[in-house]
Amino acid sequence: MQKAVLVVEDEALIRFVAVDVLEDDGYVVYEAGSVLEAVGILSSREIDVVFTDVDMPGGLTGVDLAKLVAGVYPEIGILITSGRYHVGADVLPAGARFLPKPYDLGLLSSHVRELIPRGSSYRAGNSS
């Protein structure tokens, strides 16, 4: 089964580039421009990795999203990025990674590939 990545980025051009690279890598890619939009996608789609920016509109940050994902969907890989902040291991959920902006697109691909779960993917509506 094809693996899926959710890209959460409010800057359309940055999101477009990340989506394009990940689609070229063979993933199904979903896009969200806010944390709330991302939560809606997570509840209705099969997702293997969430790639999110820290700064997001609407009062919730990418770190908030990462903590929610880690708590509710622990099998989903998490990759966080920011050009403004360095998010350390003390803030990241266990197993999550940080990729500073501007990031190398090959490094983005590598991190996502390494974060893909080895077992079955999360399926919306299932708790496993």
PyMOL CGO cylinders between C-alpha atoms (Angstrom):
from pymol import cmd
from pymol.cgo import CYLINDER

trace = [
    CYLINDER, 0.00, 0.00, 0.00, 1.22, 3.49, -0.86, 0.3, 1, 1, 1, 1, 1, 1,
    CYLINDER, 1.22, 3.49, -0.86, 2.42, 5.51, 2.13, 0.3, 1, 1, 1, 1, 1, 1,
    CYLINDER, 2.42, 5.51, 2.13, 0.91, 8.93, 2.93, 0.3, 1, 1, 1, 1, 1, 1,
    CYLINDER, 0.91, 8.93, 2.93, 2.38, 12.17, 4.27, 0.3, 1, 1, 1, 1, 1, 1,
    CYLINDER, 2.38, 12.17, 4.27, 0.46, 15.13, 5.66, 0.3, 1, 1, 1, 1, 1, 1,
    CYLINDER, 0.46, 15.13, 5.66, 2.25, 18.45, 5.00, 0.3, 1, 1, 1, 1, 1, 1,
    CYLINDER, 2.25, 18.45, 5.00, 1.09, 21.21, 7.37, 0.3, 1, 1, 1, 1, 1, 1,
    CYLINDER, 1.09, 21.21, 7.37, 2.43, 24.61, 6.27, 0.3, 1, 1, 1, 1, 1, 1,
    CYLINDER, 2.43, 24.61, 6.27, 0.66, 27.97, 6.03, 0.3, 1, 1, 1, 1, 1, 1,
    CYLINDER, 0.66, 27.97, 6.03, 3.06, 29.41, 3.44, 0.3, 1, 1, 1, 1, 1, 1,
    CYLINDER, 3.06, 29.41, 3.44, 1.62, 28.18, 0.13, 0.3, 1, 1, 1, 1, 1, 1,
    CYLINDER, 1.62, 28.18, 0.13, 4.88, 28.26, -1.86, 0.3, 1, 1, 1, 1, 1, 1,
    CYLINDER, 4.88, 28.26, -1.86, 6.83, 26.35, 0.79, 0.3, 1, 1, 1, 1, 1, 1,
    CYLINDER, 6.83, 26.35, 0.79, 3.97, 23.83, 1.08, 0.3, 1, 1, 1, 1, 1, 1,
    CYLINDER, 3.97, 23.83, 1.08, 3.85, 23.40, -2.70, 0.3, 1, 1, 1, 1, 1, 1,
    CYLINDER, 3.85, 23.40, -2.70, 7.58, 22.62, -2.93, 0.3, 1, 1, 1, 1, 1, 1,
    CYLINDER, 7.58, 22.62, -2.93, 7.44, 20.09, -0.06, 0.3, 1, 1, 1, 1, 1, 1,
    CYLINDER, 7.44, 20.09, -0.06, 4.35, 18.42, -1.54, 0.3, 1, 1, 1, 1, 1, 1,
    CYLINDER, 4.35, 18.42, -1.54, 5.97, 18.25, -4.98, 0.3, 1, 1, 1, 1, 1, 1,
    CYLINDER, 5.97, 18.25, -4.98, 9.16, 16.64, -3.64, 0.3, 1, 1, 1, 1, 1, 1,
    CYLINDER, 9.16, 16.64, -3.64, 7.26, 14.08, -1.56, 0.3, 1, 1, 1, 1, 1, 1,
    CYLINDER, 7.26, 14.08, -1.56, 4.92, 13.21, -4.44, 0.3, 1, 1, 1, 1, 1, 1,
    CYLINDER, 4.92, 13.21, -4.44, 7.99, 12.71, -6.65, 0.3, 1, 1, 1, 1, 1, 1,
    CYLINDER, 7.99, 12.71, -6.65, 9.24, 10.31, -3.94, 0.3, 1, 1, 1, 1, 1, 1,
    CYLINDER, 9.24, 10.31, -3.94, 6.08, 8.24, -4.47, 0.3, 1, 1, 1, 1, 1, 1,
    CYLINDER, 6.08, 8.24, -4.47, 3.99, 9.24, -1.45, 0.3, 1, 1, 1, 1, 1, 1,
    CYLINDER, 3.99, 9.24, -1.45, 0.33, 10.19, -1.38, 0.3, 1, 1, 1, 1, 1, 1,
    CYLINDER, 0.33, 10.19, -1.38, 0.49, 13.71, 0.03, 0.3, 1, 1, 1, 1, 1, 1,
    CYLINDER, 0.49, 13.71, 0.03, -2.25, 15.64, 1.82, 0.3, 1, 1, 1, 1, 1, 1,
    CYLINDER, -2.25, 15.64, 1.82, -1.96, 19.36, 2.50, 0.3, 1, 1, 1, 1, 1, 1,
    CYLINDER, -1.96, 19.36, 2.50, -3.17, 21.55, 5.36, 0.3, 1, 1, 1, 1, 1, 1,
    CYLINDER, -3.17, 21.55, 5.36, -2.73, 25.27, 5.91, 0.3, 1, 1, 1, 1, 1, 1,
    CYLINDER, -2.73, 25.27, 5.91, -3.60, 25.16, 9.63, 0.3, 1, 1, 1, 1, 1, 1,
    CYLINDER, -3.60, 25.16, 9.63, -3.50, 22.80, 12.59, 0.3, 1, 1, 1, 1, 1, 1,
    CYLINDER, -3.50, 22.80, 12.59, -7.31, 22.54, 12.63, 0.3, 1, 1, 1, 1, 1, 1,
    CYLINDER, -7.31, 22.54, 12.63, -7.35, 21.58, 8.95, 0.3, 1, 1, 1, 1, 1, 1,
    CYLINDER, -7.35, 21.58, 8.95, -4.66, 18.98, 9.69, 0.3, 1, 1, 1, 1, 1, 1,
    CYLINDER, -4.66, 18.98, 9.69, -6.70, 17.47, 12.53, 0.3, 1, 1, 1, 1, 1, 1,
    CYLINDER, -6.70, 17.47, 12.53, -9.63, 17.05, 10.13, 0.3, 1, 1, 1, 1, 1, 1,
    CYLINDER, -9.63, 17.05, 10.13, -7.42, 15.23, 7.64, 0.3, 1, 1, 1, 1, 1, 1,
    CYLINDER, -7.42, 15.23, 7.64, -5.93, 13.02, 10.36, 0.3, 1, 1, 1, 1, 1, 1,
    CYLINDER, -5.93, 13.02, 10.36, -9.40, 11.93, 11.42, 0.3, 1, 1, 1, 1, 1, 1,
    CYLINDER, -9.40, 11.93, 11.42, -10.42, 10.91, 7.90, 0.3, 1, 1, 1, 1, 1, 1,
    CYLINDER, -10.42, 10.91, 7.90, -7.31, 9.70, 6.08, 0.3, 1, 1, 1, 1, 1, 1,
    CYLINDER, -7.31, 9.70, 6.08, -4.56, 7.12, 6.40, 0.3, 1, 1, 1, 1, 1, 1,
    CYLINDER, -4.56, 7.12, 6.40, -1.39, 9.00, 7.34, 0.3, 1, 1, 1, 1, 1, 1,
    CYLINDER, -1.39, 9.00, 7.34, 2.13, 7.64, 7.93, 0.3, 1, 1, 1, 1, 1, 1,
    CYLINDER, 2.13, 7.64, 7.93, 4.10, 10.85, 8.58, 0.3, 1, 1, 1, 1, 1, 1,
    CYLINDER, 4.10, 10.85, 8.58, 3.12, 14.40, 9.57, 0.3, 1, 1, 1, 1, 1, 1,
    CYLINDER, 3.12, 14.40, 9.57, 5.51, 17.15, 8.42, 0.3, 1, 1, 1, 1, 1, 1,
    CYLINDER, 5.51, 17.15, 8.42, 4.58, 20.44, 10.10, 0.3, 1, 1, 1, 1, 1, 1,
    CYLINDER, 4.58, 20.44, 10.10, 5.89, 23.96, 10.49, 0.3, 1, 1, 1, 1, 1, 1,
    CYLINDER, 5.89, 23.96, 10.49, 6.00, 25.37, 14.04, 0.3, 1, 1, 1, 1, 1, 1,
    CYLINDER, 6.00, 25.37, 14.04, 4.39, 28.75, 13.27, 0.3, 1, 1, 1, 1, 1, 1,
    CYLINDER, 4.39, 28.75, 13.27, 0.80, 28.21, 12.21, 0.3, 1, 1, 1, 1, 1, 1,
    CYLINDER, 0.80, 28.21, 12.21, -2.27, 30.48, 12.14, 0.3, 1, 1, 1, 1, 1, 1,
    CYLINDER, -2.27, 30.48, 12.14, -5.25, 29.97, 14.41, 0.3, 1, 1, 1, 1, 1, 1,
    CYLINDER, -5.25, 29.97, 14.41, -3.65, 29.84, 17.86, 0.3, 1, 1, 1, 1, 1, 1,
    CYLINDER, -3.65, 29.84, 17.86, -2.29, 26.29, 17.68, 0.3, 1, 1, 1, 1, 1, 1,
    CYLINDER, -2.29, 26.29, 17.68, 1.33, 25.59, 16.73, 0.3, 1, 1, 1, 1, 1, 1,
    CYLINDER, 1.33, 25.59, 16.73, 2.98, 22.74, 14.92, 0.3, 1, 1, 1, 1, 1, 1,
    CYLINDER, 2.98, 22.74, 14.92, 4.35, 21.63, 18.29, 0.3, 1, 1, 1, 1, 1, 1,
    CYLINDER, 4.35, 21.63, 18.29, 0.76, 21.42, 19.58, 0.3, 1, 1, 1, 1, 1, 1,
    CYLINDER, 0.76, 21.42, 19.58, -0.11, 19.30, 16.55, 0.3, 1, 1, 1, 1, 1, 1,
    CYLINDER, -0.11, 19.30, 16.55, 2.93, 17.07, 17.10, 0.3, 1, 1, 1, 1, 1, 1,
    CYLINDER, 2.93, 17.07, 17.10, 1.96, 16.45, 20.72, 0.3, 1, 1, 1, 1, 1, 1,
    CYLINDER, 1.96, 16.45, 20.72, -1.62, 15.64, 19.68, 0.3, 1, 1, 1, 1, 1, 1,
    CYLINDER, -1.62, 15.64, 19.68, -0.42, 13.23, 16.99, 0.3, 1, 1, 1, 1, 1, 1,
    CYLINDER, -0.42, 13.23, 16.99, 2.00, 11.54, 19.40, 0.3, 1, 1, 1, 1, 1, 1,
    CYLINDER, 2.00, 11.54, 19.40, -0.75, 11.12, 22.00, 0.3, 1, 1, 1, 1, 1, 1,
    CYLINDER, -0.75, 11.12, 22.00, -3.59, 9.98, 19.74, 0.3, 1, 1, 1, 1, 1, 1,
    CYLINDER, -3.59, 9.98, 19.74, -1.76, 8.37, 16.80, 0.3, 1, 1, 1, 1, 1, 1,
    CYLINDER, -1.76, 8.37, 16.80, 1.59, 7.18, 18.21, 0.3, 1, 1, 1, 1, 1, 1,
    CYLINDER, 1.59, 7.18, 18.21, 2.38, 5.10, 15.11, 0.3, 1, 1, 1, 1, 1, 1,
    CYLINDER, 2.38, 5.10, 15.11, 2.56, 8.21, 12.90, 0.3, 1, 1, 1, 1, 1, 1,
    CYLINDER, 2.56, 8.21, 12.90, 6.03, 9.64, 12.30, 0.3, 1, 1, 1, 1, 1, 1,
    CYLINDER, 6.03, 9.64, 12.30, 6.49, 13.35, 13.11, 0.3, 1, 1, 1, 1, 1, 1,
    CYLINDER, 6.49, 13.35, 13.11, 8.83, 15.84, 11.45, 0.3, 1, 1, 1, 1, 1, 1,
    CYLINDER, 8.83, 15.84, 11.45, 8.79, 19.48, 12.62, 0.3, 1, 1, 1, 1, 1, 1,
    CYLINDER, 8.79, 19.48, 12.62, 10.37, 22.45, 10.84, 0.3, 1, 1, 1, 1, 1, 1,
    CYLINDER, 10.37, 22.45, 10.84, 10.93, 26.13, 11.55, 0.3, 1, 1, 1, 1, 1, 1,
    CYLINDER, 10.93, 26.13, 11.55, 13.05, 28.97, 10.27, 0.3, 1, 1, 1, 1, 1, 1,
    CYLINDER, 13.05, 28.97, 10.27, 12.47, 31.02, 13.40, 0.3, 1, 1, 1, 1, 1, 1,
    CYLINDER, 12.47, 31.02, 13.40, 12.86, 28.54, 16.26, 0.3, 1, 1, 1, 1, 1, 1,
    CYLINDER, 12.86, 28.54, 16.26, 15.06, 25.58, 17.04, 0.3, 1, 1, 1, 1, 1, 1,
    CYLINDER, 15.06, 25.58, 17.04, 12.85, 22.96, 18.64, 0.3, 1, 1, 1, 1, 1, 1,
    CYLINDER, 12.85, 22.96, 18.64, 14.92, 20.74, 20.89, 0.3, 1, 1, 1, 1, 1, 1,
    CYLINDER, 14.92, 20.74, 20.89, 14.37, 17.19, 22.04, 0.3, 1, 1, 1, 1, 1, 1,
    CYLINDER, 14.37, 17.19, 22.04, 13.01, 18.51, 25.34, 0.3, 1, 1, 1, 1, 1, 1,
    CYLINDER, 13.01, 18.51, 25.34, 10.01, 19.98, 23.46, 0.3, 1, 1, 1, 1, 1, 1,
    CYLINDER, 10.01, 19.98, 23.46, 9.53, 17.32, 20.78, 0.3, 1, 1, 1, 1, 1, 1,
    CYLINDER, 9.53, 17.32, 20.78, 7.41, 14.23, 21.38, 0.3, 1, 1, 1, 1, 1, 1,
    CYLINDER, 7.41, 14.23, 21.38, 9.44, 11.01, 21.63, 0.3, 1, 1, 1, 1, 1, 1,
    CYLINDER, 9.44, 11.01, 21.63, 10.62, 9.85, 18.21, 0.3, 1, 1, 1, 1, 1, 1,
    CYLINDER, 10.62, 9.85, 18.21, 9.86, 13.18, 16.48, 0.3, 1, 1, 1, 1, 1, 1,
    CYLINDER, 9.86, 13.18, 16.48, 12.55, 14.97, 14.48, 0.3, 1, 1, 1, 1, 1, 1,
    CYLINDER, 12.55, 14.97, 14.48, 13.38, 18.61, 13.82, 0.3, 1, 1, 1, 1, 1, 1,
    CYLINDER, 13.38, 18.61, 13.82, 14.47, 19.94, 10.41, 0.3, 1, 1, 1, 1, 1, 1,
    CYLINDER, 14.47, 19.94, 10.41, 15.52, 23.63, 10.39, 0.3, 1, 1, 1, 1, 1, 1,
    CYLINDER, 15.52, 23.63, 10.39, 14.51, 25.94, 7.54, 0.3, 1, 1, 1, 1, 1, 1,
    CYLINDER, 14.51, 25.94, 7.54, 15.72, 26.50, 4.96, 0.3, 1, 1, 1, 1, 1, 1,
    CYLINDER, 15.72, 26.50, 4.96, 15.98, 22.77, 4.53, 0.3, 1, 1, 1, 1, 1, 1,
    CYLINDER, 15.98, 22.77, 4.53, 17.64, 20.66, 1.89, 0.3, 1, 1, 1, 1, 1, 1,
    CYLINDER, 17.64, 20.66, 1.89, 14.96, 18.81, -0.07, 0.3, 1, 1, 1, 1, 1, 1,
    CYLINDER, 14.96, 18.81, -0.07, 17.04, 15.63, -0.10, 0.3, 1, 1, 1, 1, 1, 1,
    CYLINDER, 17.04, 15.63, -0.10, 17.21, 15.78, 3.69, 0.3, 1, 1, 1, 1, 1, 1,
    CYLINDER, 17.21, 15.78, 3.69, 13.42, 16.21, 3.83, 0.3, 1, 1, 1, 1, 1, 1,
    CYLINDER, 13.42, 16.21, 3.83, 13.03, 13.07, 1.72, 0.3, 1, 1, 1, 1, 1, 1,
    CYLINDER, 13.03, 13.07, 1.72, 15.50, 11.17, 3.89, 0.3, 1, 1, 1, 1, 1, 1,
    CYLINDER, 15.50, 11.17, 3.89, 13.79, 12.11, 7.17, 0.3, 1, 1, 1, 1, 1, 1,
    CYLINDER, 13.79, 12.11, 7.17, 10.35, 11.17, 5.85, 0.3, 1, 1, 1, 1, 1, 1,
    CYLINDER, 10.35, 11.17, 5.85, 11.61, 7.84, 4.54, 0.3, 1, 1, 1, 1, 1, 1,
    CYLINDER, 11.61, 7.84, 4.54, 13.17, 7.05, 7.93, 0.3, 1, 1, 1, 1, 1, 1,
    CYLINDER, 13.17, 7.05, 7.93, 10.00, 8.03, 9.81, 0.3, 1, 1, 1, 1, 1, 1,
    CYLINDER, 10.00, 8.03, 9.81, 7.68, 5.76, 7.80, 0.3, 1, 1, 1, 1, 1, 1,
    CYLINDER, 7.68, 5.76, 7.80, 6.33, 3.13, 10.19, 0.3, 1, 1, 1, 1, 1, 1,
    CYLINDER, 6.33, 3.13, 10.19, 7.57, -0.40, 9.63, 0.3, 1, 1, 1, 1, 1, 1,
    CYLINDER, 7.57, -0.40, 9.63, 4.18, -1.97, 10.32, 0.3, 1, 1, 1, 1, 1, 1,
    CYLINDER, 4.18, -1.97, 10.32, 0.71, -1.16, 9.09, 0.3, 1, 1, 1, 1, 1, 1,
    CYLINDER, 0.71, -1.16, 9.09, -0.41, 2.41, 8.64, 0.3, 1, 1, 1, 1, 1, 1,
    CYLINDER, -0.41, 2.41, 8.64, -2.89, 4.23, 10.81, 0.3, 1, 1, 1, 1, 1, 1,
    CYLINDER, -2.89, 4.23, 10.81, -6.33, 3.95, 9.27, 0.3, 1, 1, 1, 1, 1, 1,
    CYLINDER, -6.33, 3.95, 9.27, -8.98, 6.53, 10.07, 0.3, 1, 1, 1, 1, 1, 1,
    CYLINDER, -8.98, 6.53, 10.07, -11.60, 5.01, 12.30, 0.3, 1, 1, 1, 1, 1, 1,
    CYLINDER, -11.60, 5.01, 12.30, -9.22, 2.39, 13.74, 0.3, 1, 1, 1, 1, 1, 1,
    CYLINDER, -9.22, 2.39, 13.74, -7.35, 2.71, 16.99, 0.3, 1, 1, 1, 1, 1, 1,
    CYLINDER, -7.35, 2.71, 16.99, -4.43, 0.55, 15.88, 0.3, 1, 1, 1, 1, 1, 1,
]
cmd.load_cgo(trace, "trace")
